């Protein structure tokens, strides 16, 4: 049976609407899952009902994570947070860990997971860390713009191999302090955490790059999504 994957919705502030990049849905479908987009809600009963019908949760990209998640004051370089999304993702992340349900985080996903579990973030890489390599690429988004080093002994290494891999990149926030419950699985050429795994989780992984843009022409990207879907079966 094809596993059902709950996909966190994207929110458009200007249009007050929910939307979704097709790559998230299609990557799940290509790898054998059935994606469903969650509602954007803070209703815990509604969230639990949605969570219970899914075999895995995909934490997508989107809004900057609210600095309140990691006890910081919002800088003028940090984008407008989506408080409802922060709440629902925190609820769903806690449920995934409690029930050992597989999860995959992408871009904002890795940032939120780290922040919610006790780590911190750079609110704006150009002003706080410096532009040492390309982290905020221009289209097309399915090409390699920098490299990451995957750590031996990690689940990610089991999936795509340890050592150097090329990735795409589109973000202006990133992990600053790693949460205690996370293991660093990959690091960029300029020292940023690019992938993490939740310690003790059957499949709890997040990457800073964008497999949803490159799963068609990048073997590593498809392997990551495929491993997630396989863990949900």
Beta strands, then each sheet from edge to edge (+ up, - down):
strand 1: 4-7
strand 2: 10-12
strand 3: 17-19
strand 4: 34-37
strand 5: 56-59
strand 6: 102-106
strand 7: 120-122
strand 8: 146-150
strand 9: 163-167
strand 10: 174-177
strand 11: 182-188
strand 12: 193-198
strand 13: 204-207
sheet 1: 4+ 1+ 5+ 6+ 13+ 12- 11+ 8- 9+
sheet 2: 2+ 3-
sheet 3: 7+ 10-
end
